[in-house]
Amino acid sequence: MPGRYVTRDRDLVYGFPGMDQLIPALPTLHPGIGPAHILPGCGHCIAEGHSDQVNATLLEFLGSLKS
């Protein structure tokens, strides 16, 4: 199942130990997930505060899917 991991560089979880290794490994762990998208300058509630960046990321992902 295709998917996309979207997070932000100011997210508390993004800074947890080991996340710098886990996030790049996600496509290996779940082949359908594709590369992670780290949105710069974003903290909590990215869909509200950074809707343009979130929408662009989602539209890019949806456009990459084969029908």
N, C-alpha and C positions, 0 to 999 in steps of 0.2 A: 504494500500500500504506500503510495507516495506521501511524502510529508515534508515539512520544512521547519527547522528549529530557528525561531527568531528570539533574540534576547537583546539586551542593551548593555552598553559598557559600564553604566553606573548601577547596574543591578547588584544587589547584595550577594545573591547566589553565584553570579558570574565570578566573583572574587574568592569563592570558597577554594580551599586547597584541592588540587587535582582537576579543577574545571578546565584549566588551560590545556590539559591532556584529553579530557573527556569530550569536550565540544568538537575538536577536530576529528576525533575518532567516531563520531556518531554515524557517518555514512558507512563505515565498516561494520558497526554494530547493528545498524538497521539500513540495509542497502537502498531502500526506497526513500530515505529521508533527504538525501542531497546535502550540499554544504550548508553549514550554519550561516545565518545572517546576524551580525553583531551591529546594532544600530548605534552610531556614535552620538554622544551627548544626551543620551536618554536615560532616565531613571524609571521610577514607578509609573504605572498607568500609561504605557506607551501608546495605546490605541486612542487615548484622549489627548495627551499632550503632544504627540508626534504622529498624528493621523496620516499626514502626507507620506512620511517615510514608511509607515506600516502598510498603507494602501499600495504604494509602489512595490514593496517587497512581495505582498500577496498577489498583485497582478502579474508580476514577473513569474512567480511560481505557477500560477494558474495557466499562464500562457505557455509554459514549458511542458504542460501535460499533453500527452497524445490522446486523441479522442477515440 
